[in-house]
Amino acid sequence: EKGERSKMWGYIQLLPAQGEEGSLDFPVEWSPERLASLRYAAIERAVAHQQTRWEEIAREFAACAGGRFSEAELRWAFKACLSRAFGGQFGGGPLALVPGFGLLVALADLVQ
């Protein structure tokens, strides 16, 4: 574990702590009742699709990472990245992220 020796340590410290209640509240993790309370079927369909996709990503990542990350750690990292992404014409994709790939490398460094 690199911890404080990581080049990304300062940035990682700015992210919400994993497990910090309510810090990264994403509809993908809401109960069906909470989603239904929105009374917006399009959101419910989009969230159902996202839940399926996140489960697929978790399985694929677990196979590649050799058990180094739990599903909870992966979900936290994914939400931390998405919470700092924004839309626009920045490099040809629908979302831009700063520092992007470096954040994922730093997360990997923290668990090694």
Secondary structure, 3 states (H helix, E strand, C coil): CCHHHCCCHHHHHHCCCCCCCCCCCCHHHCCHHHHHCCCCHHHHHHHHHHHHHHHHHHHHHHHHHCCCCCHHHHHHHHHHHHCCEEECCCCCCCEEECCCHHHHHHHHHHHC
